Amino acid sequence: MMRRVIILAVLGCLWTLPAMATPSAEAVKETAELVLKKLGAQAGHETVETISVRLERLAARHGDDAVLAARKVGPQAMHLLETAGAEGPQMARLMAKYGDEGLYLAARPQSVALYTKYGDDAAEALIKHKGIEPFMDKMGKEGAVAIRKLDHQQAMQMVIMADTGQLAKIGRTPEVMAVIGKYGNKAMEFVWNHKGALMVSATLAAFLADPKPFIDGTVKIAQDVTDQVVAPLAQAPAEAVKEVGNGIGKGTNWTLVIGLCIGVTAAWLTLRTWLLLRNNRRRRQQ
């Protein structure tokens, strides 16, 4: 007896699925009337009935979002969905949620692909910053989450750093993106203004461990690390050549000397950054 009850219940659920998956006739008719009104003189032989049939077909192919997309966007949504392939449900969802801005994305295959992969973070970033598909394709979901929090100027700074390889040179990109996603424009401005310094692993590690004091200026990078490290290293070979030319550097192992300079400089920077962070924590505890 119990087995029969369970079977009947399952059959009852299956019987109701088509009705649950189909938008109500009233919703379809109301949407058809809105679409017909938007068509105006271009309606031709279209009627509420013919548009309703088209909407029902779209709902069967792409889901209920197709009807809501037509309601928000109008006949353009219907034309786009009628020629859509497997990506149709995502296109319908974009237009149903974001209206005309969703139509802009739904008409761009690369945008639809990114939305399919990364969801609303990608959609909101692509709507806010037009034309950043190549950036997002390169930077992934972390990039989408970060850049959607930025204003236009800071977003363009991020795109430039990605295109020129500067973000890759800094390293630990997902973690840098997470900091920018959390702190927004100020974090991006800090990264932009101190990109040379952040290419030093010790400075980057300190920044990622506790970014807020760097961003709000409580902890300052005393000098650009590129001035402290890159410039001396660039000058070292010239100095070595000069010394050799004067006969003073005979027998000197310049490779060893330069290597020692690099090691000492890196150690000094690590110690200085650690001391700054320690002093900052003490001040905050007092």
C-alpha positions in Angstrom: 0.0 0.0 0.0 2.8 2.5 1.0 4.7 1.7 -2.2 1.6 2.5 -4.3 1.2 5.8 -2.5 4.8 6.8 -3.2 4.5 5.9 -6.9 1.3 8.0 -7.2 3.0 10.9 -5.4 6.0 10.8 -7.8 3.7 10.6 -10.8 1.8 13.6 -9.5 4.9 15.6 -9.2 6.0 14.7 -12.7 2.6 15.6 -14.0 2.8 19.1 -12.6 6.4 19.9 -13.9 5.3 21.2 -17.3 2.8 23.6 -15.6 5.5 24.8 -13.2 8.0 25.3 -16.0 5.6 27.3 -18.2 4.9 31.0 -17.5 1.2 31.7 -16.9 -1.0 32.6 -19.9 -1.7 35.9 -18.2 2.0 36.8 -18.0 2.5 35.8 -21.6 -0.4 37.9 -22.8 0.6 41.0 -20.8 4.1 40.7 -22.2 2.8 40.3 -25.7 0.8 43.4 -25.3 3.8 45.4 -24.2 5.9 44.1 -27.1 3.2 44.9 -29.6 3.0 48.5 -28.2 6.8 48.9 -28.5 6.7 47.7 -32.1 4.2 50.4 -33.0 4.1 51.0 -36.7 6.6 48.2 -37.2 4.2 45.6 -35.9 3.0 44.7 -39.4 0.9 41.6 -39.2 1.8 40.8 -35.6 -0.9 40.5 -33.0 -1.1 39.8 -29.3 -1.9 36.2 -30.3 1.1 35.7 -32.6 3.5 37.3 -30.2 2.1 35.1 -27.4 2.9 32.0 -29.4 6.4 33.2 -30.1 6.9 33.9 -26.4 5.7 30.5 -25.4 8.1 28.9 -27.8 11.0 31.0 -26.4 10.0 30.0 -22.8 10.0 26.3 -23.8 13.6 26.7 -25.3 15.2 29.1 -22.9 13.1 29.1 -19.7 10.8 31.7 -18.1 13.5 34.3 -18.2 12.8 34.6 -21.9 9.4 36.1 -21.2 10.8 38.5 -18.5 13.5 39.5 -21.0 10.9 40.4 -23.6 8.9 42.3 -21.0 12.0 44.4 -19.9 13.7 44.8 -23.3 11.0 44.4 -25.9 11.1 42.9 -29.4 14.9 43.1 -29.6 15.1 40.4 -26.9 12.8 38.2 -28.8 14.7 38.5 -32.1 18.0 37.8 -30.3 16.7 34.8 -28.4 15.0 33.3 -31.5 18.4 33.0 -33.2 20.3 31.9 -30.0 21.8 28.5 -29.6 22.9 26.7 -26.4 23.8 30.0 -24.8 20.1 31.2 -25.0 19.3 30.6 -21.3 22.2 32.8 -20.2 21.3 35.5 -22.7 17.7 35.4 -21.4 18.9 35.6 -17.8 21.1 38.6 -18.6 18.3 40.6 -20.2 15.7 39.5 -17.6 18.0 40.8 -14.8 19.7 43.8 -16.3 17.3 45.0 -19.0 18.8 47.0 -21.8 22.3 46.7 -20.3 21.8 43.0 -20.3 20.8 43.2 -24.0 24.2 44.9 -24.7 26.0 41.9 -23.1 23.7 39.3 -24.6 24.5 40.5 -28.1 28.2 40.0 -27.5 29.3 36.3 -27.5 32.5 37.0 -25.5 30.5 38.7 -22.8 28.0 35.8 -22.6 30.8 33.3 -22.3 32.4 35.3 -19.4 29.0 35.6 -17.7 28.5 31.9 -18.1 31.9 31.3 -16.4 31.9 33.9 -13.7 28.3 34.9 -13.1 27.0 38.2 -11.9 30.4 39.5 -10.9 31.4 39.4 -14.6 28.1 40.9 -15.8 28.2 43.9 -13.4 31.9 44.5 -14.2 31.2 44.4 -18.0 28.2 46.7 -17.7 30.1 49.2 -15.5 33.3 49.2 -17.7 32.6 48.6 -21.3 35.1 46.7 -23.4 37.1 45.0 -20.7 36.4 41.5 -22.0 40.1 40.8 -22.8 41.1 41.9 -19.3 38.5 39.6 -17.7 39.4 36.7 -20.0 43.0 37.1 -18.7 42.3 37.8 -15.0 39.4 35.5 -14.4 36.9 35.7 -11.6 39.3 37.5 -9.2 39.7 40.2 -11.8 36.0 40.5 -12.3 35.3 40.8 -8.5 38.0 43.4 -8.1 37.3 45.6 -11.2 33.6 45.9 -10.6 34.4 47.7 -7.3 36.4 50.4 -9.1 35.6 53.7 -10.7 36.6 54.3 -14.3 40.0 55.8 -13.7 41.1 53.1 -11.3 39.7 50.4 -13.5 41.7 51.6 -16.4 44.8 51.6 -14.2 44.2 47.9 -13.5 43.7 47.2 -17.2 46.9 48.9 -18.1 48.9 47.0 -15.5 47.5 43.7 -16.7 48.1 44.6 -20.4 51.7 45.7 -19.7 52.5 42.7 -17.5 53.1 44.8 -14.4 50.6 42.8 -12.4 52.3 39.6 -13.3 55.7 41.1 -12.3 54.3 42.0 -8.9 53.2 38.4 -8.5 50.6 36.7 -6.2 48.0 38.3 -8.5 44.9 36.6 -7.0 45.8 37.9 -3.5 46.4 41.4 -4.9 43.0 41.2 -6.7 41.4 40.2 -3.4 42.9 43.2 -1.6 41.6 45.5 -4.3 38.2 43.8 -4.3 38.0 44.5 -0.6 39.3 48.0 -0.3 38.3 49.4 -3.8 39.7 52.6 -5.3 42.2 53.4 -2.6 43.8 50.0 -2.8 44.1 50.2 -6.6 45.7 53.7 -6.3 48.2 52.4 -3.8 49.2 49.5 -6.1 49.4 51.8 -9.1 51.6 54.4 -7.3 53.8 51.8 -5.7 54.0 49.1 -8.3 57.8 49.3 -8.4 58.1 48.8 -4.7 55.6 45.9 -4.7 57.8 44.0 -7.1 60.1 43.4 -4.2 58.9 40.2 -2.6 59.4 41.4 1.0 57.4 44.6 0.5 54.6 42.6 -1.3 54.5 40.1 1.5 54.1 42.8 4.1 51.4 44.6 2.1 49.4 41.4 1.6 49.7 40.4 5.3 48.2 43.7 6.5 47.2 46.0 3.6 45.1 48.5 5.5 48.0 50.5 7.1 49.7 50.8 3.7 46.5 51.9 2.0 45.4 54.5 4.6 49.0 55.8 4.9 49.7 54.7 8.5 52.7 52.7 7.2 54.6 54.4 4.5 57.2 53.1 2.1 60.0 55.5 2.9 61.4 55.6 -0.7 60.4 53.8 -3.9 62.2 50.5 -3.7 63.1 50.9 -7.4 65.3 53.8 -6.3 66.8 51.7 -3.6 67.4 48.5 -5.5 67.0 48.9 -9.3 69.1 52.1 -9.6 72.1 50.9 -7.6 72.1 47.7 -9.5 72.0 49.5 -12.8 74.9 51.7 -11.7 77.0 48.8 -10.3 78.2 47.5 -13.7 79.2 51.0 -14.8 81.1 51.6 -11.6 82.8 48.2 -12.0 83.9 49.1 -15.6 85.2 52.4 -14.3 87.3 50.8 -11.6 88.7 48.2 -14.0 89.6 50.9 -16.4 91.5 52.7 -13.7 93.4 49.5 -12.9 91.9 49.5 -9.3 89.6 46.6 -9.9 92.1 44.1 -11.1 91.5 40.6 -9.7 88.2 41.7 -8.2 85.3 39.3 -8.6 82.6 41.8 -9.6 79.9 39.1 -9.9 80.4 38.3 -6.3 80.4 41.9 -5.2 77.2 42.7 -7.1 75.6 39.6 -5.7 76.5 40.6 -2.1 75.1 44.1 -2.8 71.8 42.6 -3.9 71.6 40.3 -0.8 72.5 43.1 1.7 69.9 45.5 0.1 67.1 42.8 0.1 67.9 42.0 3.8 67.9 45.7 4.8 64.5 46.2 3.1 63.0 43.1 4.8 64.2 44.3 8.2 62.9 47.9 7.6 59.5 46.7 6.5 59.2 44.4 9.5 60.2 47.2 11.9 57.6 49.6 10.3 54.9 47.0 10.8 56.0 46.2 14.4 56.0 49.9 15.3 52.7 50.4 13.7 51.1 47.6 15.7 52.6 49.0 18.9 51.1 52.4 18.3 47.7 50.9 17.6 47.9 48.8 20.8 48.8 51.9 23.0 
